[in-house]
């Protein structure tokens, strides 16, 4: 028994209050853990689907860009891409899941991605840039999901340790301490009863004389 206690009724009453509080805390943490796991599974499902789709889109963009690179001189390709006509604006905010603050990113593309003459460039370059423009918000959204997954996974690990500590350490120790006090009090009560019976026998024996 890790908890050091005194075999008194007051001590047992205090331990029962601690036990009730620990059991309530355990239930709340277990409910929190279940909800975190549910949110985690939802995020993982969305993330895996989005990542697979993004990889397919990027593969298409890479292919188009390679065709454009093969069809152009390197100097001409660099000149076409030297002065971009578009810029990405990222706005950040947060959302709450349980007691966690998770990031939220919103991306908008301003301007045109094609800032070059169309007669000197192949159509594959246009296609590649359009795909890159389309997938950039998806890349940022994927980063948002990855960060949320990491934060929730950390919270799950922390909450699970607290649940296990209550379930397998604190609550059993409190129950064991209560049982110990109860046994000691019963033993003391039996001892007192025995002594009272002996006193009664002595008193009755004295009366007989």
C-alpha positions as a LaTeX table, in Angstrom:
\begin{tabular}{lrrr}
\hline
Residue & $x$ (\AA) & $y$ (\AA) & $z$ (\AA) \\
\hline
Unk1 & 0.00 & 0.00 & 0.00 \\
Unk2 & 1.72 & 3.19 & $-1.24$ \\
Unk3 & $-0.63$ & 5.56 & 0.63 \\
Unk4 & 0.30 & 6.00 & 4.28 \\
Unk5 & $-2.86$ & 6.28 & 6.37 \\
Unk6 & $-4.06$ & 6.26 & 9.96 \\
Unk7 & $-6.67$ & 3.67 & 10.91 \\
Unk8 & $-9.42$ & 6.13 & 11.85 \\
Unk9 & $-12.95$ & 6.62 & 10.65 \\
Unk10 & $-12.16$ & 10.22 & 9.74 \\
Unk11 & $-9.29$ & 9.04 & 7.57 \\
Unk12 & $-11.52$ & 6.51 & 5.84 \\
Unk13 & $-14.14$ & 9.20 & 5.19 \\
Unk14 & $-11.51$ & 11.42 & 3.58 \\
Unk15 & $-10.27$ & 8.52 & 1.45 \\
Unk16 & $-13.79$ & 7.75 & 0.26 \\
Unk17 & $-14.14$ & 11.37 & $-0.85$ \\
Unk18 & $-10.80$ & 11.13 & $-2.68$ \\
Unk19 & $-11.92$ & 7.90 & $-4.31$ \\
Unk20 & $-15.16$ & 9.43 & $-5.53$ \\
Unk21 & $-13.29$ & 12.44 & $-6.93$ \\
Unk22 & $-10.68$ & 10.21 & $-8.62$ \\
Unk23 & $-13.39$ & 8.04 & $-10.20$ \\
Unk24 & $-15.21$ & 11.12 & $-11.48$ \\
Unk25 & $-11.96$ & 12.52 & $-12.90$ \\
Unk26 & $-11.22$ & 9.17 & $-14.51$ \\
Unk27 & $-14.61$ & 9.13 & $-16.24$ \\
Unk28 & $-14.18$ & 12.69 & $-17.52$ \\
Unk29 & $-10.70$ & 11.95 & $-18.83$ \\
Unk30 & $-11.88$ & 8.71 & $-20.41$ \\
Unk31 & $-14.70$ & 10.58 & $-22.18$ \\
Unk32 & $-12.18$ & 13.18 & $-23.33$ \\
Unk33 & $-9.85$ & 10.46 & $-24.61$ \\
Unk34 & $-12.68$ & 8.83 & $-26.57$ \\
Unk35 & $-13.61$ & 12.16 & $-28.18$ \\
Unk36 & $-9.96$ & 12.92 & $-29.01$ \\
Unk37 & $-9.63$ & 9.50 & $-30.65$ \\
Unk38 & $-12.78$ & 10.15 & $-32.67$ \\
Unk39 & $-11.47$ & 13.52 & $-33.86$ \\
Unk40 & $-8.08$ & 11.94 & $-34.61$ \\
Unk41 & $-9.62$ & 9.24 & $-36.81$ \\
Unk42 & $-11.66$ & 11.83 & $-38.71$ \\
Unk43 & $-8.56$ & 13.95 & $-39.33$ \\
Unk44 & $-6.49$ & 10.95 & $-40.41$ \\
Unk45 & $-9.21$ & 9.92 & $-42.87$ \\
Unk46 & $-9.40$ & 13.40 & $-44.39$ \\
Unk47 & $-5.61$ & 13.74 & $-44.45$ \\
Unk48 & $-4.97$ & 10.45 & $-46.22$ \\
Unk49 & $-7.58$ & 11.19 & $-48.88$ \\
Unk50 & $-6.31$ & 14.74 & $-49.44$ \\
Unk51 & $-2.67$ & 13.64 & $-49.59$ \\
Unk52 & $-3.39$ & 10.93 & $-52.16$ \\
Unk53 & $-5.31$ & 13.39 & $-54.33$ \\
Unk54 & $-2.58$ & 16.03 & $-53.97$ \\
Unk55 & 0.16 & 13.59 & $-54.96$ \\
Unk56 & $-1.75$ & 12.73 & $-58.14$ \\
Unk57 & $-2.16$ & 16.42 & $-59.01$ \\
Unk58 & 1.49 & 17.18 & $-58.34$ \\
Unk59 & 2.56 & 14.24 & $-60.47$ \\
Unk60 & 0.53 & 15.72 & $-63.33$ \\
Unk61 & 2.11 & 19.14 & $-62.80$ \\
Unk62 & 5.62 & 17.68 & $-62.69$ \\
Unk63 & 4.96 & 15.83 & $-65.95$ \\
Unk64 & 3.70 & 18.94 & $-67.72$ \\
Unk65 & 6.63 & 20.96 & $-66.43$ \\
Unk66 & 9.13 & 18.38 & $-67.67$ \\
Unk67 & 7.55 & 18.50 & $-71.13$ \\
Unk68 & 7.79 & 22.31 & $-71.08$ \\
Unk69 & 11.38 & 22.19 & $-69.96$ \\
Unk70 & 12.24 & 19.75 & $-72.72$ \\
Unk71 & 10.55 & 21.97 & $-75.33$ \\
Unk72 & 12.32 & 25.19 & $-74.27$ \\
Unk73 & 15.80 & 26.48 & $-73.83$ \\
Unk74 & 16.74 & 26.82 & $-70.17$ \\
Unk75 & 17.32 & 30.54 & $-70.54$ \\
Unk76 & 13.90 & 31.04 & $-72.11$ \\
Unk77 & 12.24 & 29.02 & $-69.32$ \\
Unk78 & 14.00 & 31.10 & $-66.66$ \\
Unk79 & 12.96 & 34.32 & $-68.38$ \\
Unk80 & 9.33 & 33.17 & $-68.49$ \\
Unk81 & 9.30 & 32.40 & $-64.79$ \\
Unk82 & 11.52 & 35.25 & $-63.63$ \\
Unk83 & 8.73 & 37.72 & $-62.90$ \\
Unk84 & 5.71 & 35.98 & $-61.35$ \\
Unk85 & 2.38 & 37.68 & $-61.87$ \\
Unk86 & 0.60 & 36.08 & $-58.92$ \\
Unk87 & 1.11 & 35.96 & $-55.20$ \\
Unk88 & $-0.34$ & 33.81 & $-52.45$ \\
Unk89 & $-1.90$ & 35.44 & $-49.41$ \\
Unk90 & $-2.22$ & 33.24 & $-46.33$ \\
Unk91 & $-4.58$ & 34.17 & $-43.50$ \\
Unk92 & $-4.29$ & 32.26 & $-40.25$ \\
Unk93 & $-6.82$ & 31.70 & $-37.50$ \\
Unk94 & $-7.57$ & 29.01 & $-34.92$ \\
Unk95 & $-10.30$ & 26.62 & $-33.90$ \\
Unk96 & $-10.96$ & 24.79 & $-30.67$ \\
Unk97 & $-11.19$ & 21.01 & $-30.29$ \\
Unk98 & $-11.68$ & 20.04 & $-26.64$ \\
Unk99 & $-9.01$ & 22.12 & $-24.85$ \\
Unk100 & $-6.74$ & 22.31 & $-27.90$ \\
Unk101 & $-6.13$ & 25.32 & $-30.14$ \\
Unk102 & $-5.66$ & 24.10 & $-33.70$ \\
Unk103 & $-4.44$ & 26.24 & $-36.63$ \\
Unk104 & $-6.62$ & 27.17 & $-39.59$ \\
Unk105 & $-5.09$ & 28.57 & $-42.80$ \\
Unk106 & $-6.91$ & 30.24 & $-45.67$ \\
Unk107 & $-5.07$ & 30.81 & $-48.95$ \\
Unk108 & $-6.05$ & 33.13 & $-51.77$ \\
Unk109 & $-4.18$ & 33.59 & $-55.05$ \\
Unk110 & $-4.00$ & 37.15 & $-56.35$ \\
Unk111 & $-2.99$ & 37.91 & $-59.93$ \\
Unk112 & $-2.29$ & 35.67 & $-62.91$ \\
Unk113 & 0.21 & 32.85 & $-62.80$ \\
Unk114 & 1.01 & 33.28 & $-66.50$ \\
Unk115 & 3.05 & 36.47 & $-66.75$ \\
Unk116 & 4.81 & 35.78 & $-70.04$ \\
Unk117 & 4.21 & 35.76 & $-73.75$ \\
Unk118 & 2.22 & 32.77 & $-74.98$ \\
Unk119 & 3.99 & 32.58 & $-78.33$ \\
Unk120 & 7.38 & 31.79 & $-76.79$ \\
Unk121 & 6.20 & 29.12 & $-74.34$ \\
Unk122 & 4.64 & 25.69 & $-74.82$ \\
Unk123 & 1.12 & 24.93 & $-73.54$ \\
Unk124 & 2.57 & 22.38 & $-71.11$ \\
Unk125 & 4.04 & 25.24 & $-69.08$ \\
Unk126 & 0.60 & 26.87 & $-68.85$ \\
Unk127 & $-0.91$ & 23.59 & $-67.70$ \\
Unk128 & 1.80 & 23.03 & $-65.09$ \\
Unk129 & 1.39 & 26.52 & $-63.60$ \\
Unk130 & $-2.39$ & 26.19 & $-63.50$ \\
Unk131 & $-2.08$ & 22.92 & $-61.59$ \\
Unk132 & 0.41 & 24.50 & $-59.17$ \\
Unk133 & $-2.01$ & 27.38 & $-58.62$ \\
Unk134 & $-4.81$ & 24.92 & $-57.94$ \\
Unk135 & $-2.87$ & 22.69 & $-55.54$ \\
Unk136 & $-1.17$ & 25.42 & $-53.48$ \\
Unk137 & $-4.22$ & 25.90 & $-51.22$ \\
Unk138 & $-4.40$ & 22.12 & $-50.89$ \\
Unk139 & $-0.76$ & 21.99 & $-49.80$ \\
Unk140 & $-1.40$ & 24.64 & $-47.13$ \\
Unk141 & $-4.54$ & 22.82 & $-46.01$ \\
Unk142 & $-2.56$ & 19.60 & $-45.78$ \\
Unk143 & 0.00 & 21.36 & $-43.57$ \\
Unk144 & $-2.87$ & 22.56 & $-41.38$ \\
Unk145 & $-4.16$ & 19.01 & $-41.03$ \\
Unk146 & $-0.70$ & 17.63 & $-40.27$ \\
Unk147 & $-0.22$ & 20.16 & $-37.46$ \\
Unk148 & $-3.66$ & 19.35 & $-36.04$ \\
Unk149 & $-2.89$ & 15.62 & $-36.15$ \\
Unk150 & 0.39 & 16.16 & $-34.28$ \\
Unk151 & $-1.27$ & 18.28 & $-31.57$ \\
Unk152 & $-4.16$ & 15.87 & $-31.08$ \\
Unk153 & $-1.79$ & 12.88 & $-30.99$ \\
Unk154 & 0.24 & 14.59 & $-28.26$ \\
Unk155 & $-2.91$ & 15.35 & $-26.27$ \\
Unk156 & $-4.10$ & 11.75 & $-26.69$ \\
Unk157 & $-0.79$ & 10.48 & $-25.32$ \\
Unk158 & $-0.91$ & 12.87 & $-22.35$ \\
Unk159 & $-4.56$ & 12.08 & $-21.57$ \\
Unk160 & $-4.00$ & 8.32 & $-21.86$ \\
Unk161 & $-1.13$ & 8.52 & $-19.33$ \\
Unk162 & $-3.39$ & 10.37 & $-16.88$ \\
Unk163 & $-6.23$ & 7.87 & $-17.40$ \\
Unk164 & $-3.87$ & 4.94 & $-16.82$ \\
Unk165 & $-2.38$ & 6.60 & $-13.74$ \\
Unk166 & $-5.82$ & 6.98 & $-12.20$ \\
Unk167 & $-7.09$ & 3.58 & $-13.30$ \\
Unk168 & $-4.08$ & 1.45 & $-12.43$ \\
Unk169 & $-2.31$ & 3.40 & $-9.67$ \\
Unk170 & $-4.27$ & 6.00 & $-7.75$ \\
Unk171 & $-7.73$ & 4.41 & $-7.60$ \\
Unk172 & $-6.41$ & 0.93 & $-6.64$ \\
Unk173 & $-4.16$ & 2.46 & $-3.98$ \\
Unk174 & $-7.04$ & 4.42 & $-2.46$ \\
Unk175 & $-9.26$ & 1.31 & $-2.48$ \\
Unk176 & $-6.49$ & $-0.69$ & $-0.84$ \\
Unk177 & $-6.03$ & 1.98 & 1.83 \\
Unk178 & $-9.78$ & 1.97 & 2.55 \\
Unk179 & $-9.75$ & $-1.83$ & 2.86 \\
Unk180 & $-6.76$ & $-1.60$ & 5.21 \\
Unk181 & $-8.51$ & 0.92 & 7.46 \\
Unk182 & $-11.73$ & $-1.09$ & 7.41 \\
Unk183 & $-9.86$ & $-4.24$ & 8.47 \\
Unk184 & $-8.04$ & $-2.35$ & 11.22 \\
Unk185 & $-11.26$ & $-0.78$ & 12.49 \\
Unk186 & $-13.00$ & $-4.17$ & 12.47 \\
Unk187 & $-10.06$ & $-5.65$ & 14.35 \\
Unk188 & $-10.16$ & $-2.84$ & 16.89 \\
Unk189 & $-13.92$ & $-3.27$ & 17.26 \\
Unk190 & $-13.55$ & $-7.00$ & 17.86 \\
Unk191 & $-10.82$ & $-6.27$ & 20.40 \\
Unk192 & $-13.04$ & $-3.77$ & 22.18 \\
Unk193 & $-15.92$ & $-6.24$ & 22.16 \\
Unk194 & $-13.69$ & $-8.95$ & 23.62 \\
Unk195 & $-12.46$ & $-6.62$ & 26.34 \\
Unk196 & $-16.00$ & $-5.55$ & 27.18 \\
Unk197 & $-17.07$ & $-9.17$ & 27.44 \\
Unk198 & $-14.16$ & $-9.92$ & 29.77 \\
Unk199 & $-15.00$ & $-6.89$ & 31.89 \\
Unk200 & $-18.61$ & $-8.01$ & 32.00 \\
Unk201 & $-17.53$ & $-11.50$ & 33.06 \\
Unk202 & $-15.32$ & $-10.04$ & 35.78 \\
Unk203 & $-18.14$ & $-7.83$ & 37.02 \\
Unk204 & $-20.56$ & $-10.74$ & 37.11 \\
Unk205 & $-17.97$ & $-12.91$ & 38.85 \\
Unk206 & $-17.48$ & $-10.23$ & 41.53 \\
Unk207 & $-21.22$ & $-10.00$ & 42.02 \\
Unk208 & $-21.35$ & $-13.75$ & 42.60 \\
Unk209 & $-19.08$ & $-13.32$ & 45.62 \\
\hline
\end{tabular}
